[in-house]
Amino acid sequence: MNPGLYLLIKRIAYCLWCYLGLRLFRPQQTQSIGQALRFGIIRLFLGLFFGLVIFFLAAFGGHTFGTGWPQNMPTYLGAYVPVRWIEWSIMAALLTPGLLGAPLWFLGNCNRDRRWRLGGIVISCVADIPFIPAFDGPIPTGRFLC
């Protein structure tokens, strides 16, 4: 799969999910597609940044990967689910007025907020599915996955 197509899939998924976040966390405001596009792009860049961090940590840590889905799934889930919680928590803080000042903002301020973050993690992982089989062997942890 073309990396440009992968990034387009991610961008569309993130923009749509951020649009839902805007509707959930800023219901009093009129939501625009432009805002959703901006937040989706921010989320994409967060993913690229954290993906590179994961890649370099794995490379410098001497981590070796298995060859195929069964061997790679624990690595993929163990690396990406916690990092994606961080990414979607940052997005929730950007989307929710006053969230950063709230105690324990990182854990979510309500069930709806936590479900939105978990849904974002699912969206991120589902958007990876078309790209992962393009690699014959180990999942490229941290390279393009964001």
N, C-alpha and C positions, 0 to 999 in steps of 0.2 A: 504494500500500500504506500502511496505517495505521502511523505510527511506533511506536505501542504494540505492535502485532503484531510489528514488526521487533525491538523490544527483547525481547519475549517469546521469539522464535526464538533471538536471541543468548543470552539467559539460559539457556535450555534447553541449547543447544549447549555453552556454557561450563561449566555445571554438570556435564554428562556428561563433558566432557573433563577437568575437574578431578577428578572421581571416579576416572577412569582414572589420573590423575597420583597421586592419593592411594594407589591400589593399587600403582602402580609404585614410588613413592618412600618409602612408609611401609608396607611389606608386613607388618611385625611388629605393626602396630596394626589394630584392628577399625575398618573404615571405615564411616562413617555417611552417610546422605543429607544430614543437617544440615550436616556439614562440607563436603560437595561443594556444597551450596547457598550456603554462606557464601563459599567460594572462588570460585564462579561469579559471585556478585554483586560481589566485589572485582574480578574480571577485567572485568566489565561497566563498572564505574566507572573502572577504568584506561583502558579503551577510550574512554569518553566524554571523559575528561580529555585524552588524547593526540589524540583526534579534534578537539577544540576548539583545541588547540595547532596542529595541522596547518592547520585552517581559518584561524586568525588569521595564521599565517605566510604562507599562500598569499594571503590578502586584502591584507596589508600589503606583501607582496613584489611585488604587481602581477602575479601569475601569471595568465595567461589559459589557458582550457581549450578544447579542440576541441569539436565537437558530435557525439557518438556514440561507440560502443565503439572503433572502430579508433584514433581520435585520443586517447581517454582511457585506454586500457589502459596505456601506458607511465607516465603520471602516476599512475594508481591503483597499479600494481605498485611503482613507484619510491617512492611515499610510504608505502604501507601495509605492504609486506613488511618493510622494516627496522624500522618502528615496532612492528609486531606481534612481531618477534623480541625487542625490548626488553620489551614487555608480557608475553610468555610467559616470558622470562628472569626477570622479577620474580616471576611466578607459580611458576616452578620453585624459586626461592630460598625462597619462602614454604612450598612443599610439601615441600621436601627438607631434613631436619634436617642442620645443619652445612654447607650449601652455601655460604652467604655467606662463611664463613671460608676456603673452598678457593681456591687460586690459580686465576685465570682463570675464576671461577664464571660469568661472563657468557657464556663460550663453551660452557659445558656441561661436566659432569664425566665424561661417558661417552657412547657412541653412543646408548644408550637414551634418555638425557636430551635429546640434540640431536634425535633423531627425534620425541620427544614435543613439543618446541617447534615443530619444523617441521609436525607434524600439527596443532598448535594454530593455526598460521598458515593452513593449508589450511581448517580448520574455520571460522575467522574469515572467510575470503574466500568460502567456499561459502555461509555464512549471509547474506552480502551479496547474493547473486544474485537472490533474489526481490524485493529492494528497489530495486536499481539501475534496472531497466526502467521503474519508476514515474515516473522523471524523463525528460522529453522533451528531450534535449540532453545537456549535460555531466554527468559523474558529480559529485555534490555532495561533493567532497573535503573531509573533515573535519567535515561538518555532523552527520550522524547515524551515519555509518559508524564502527564502533568495533571 
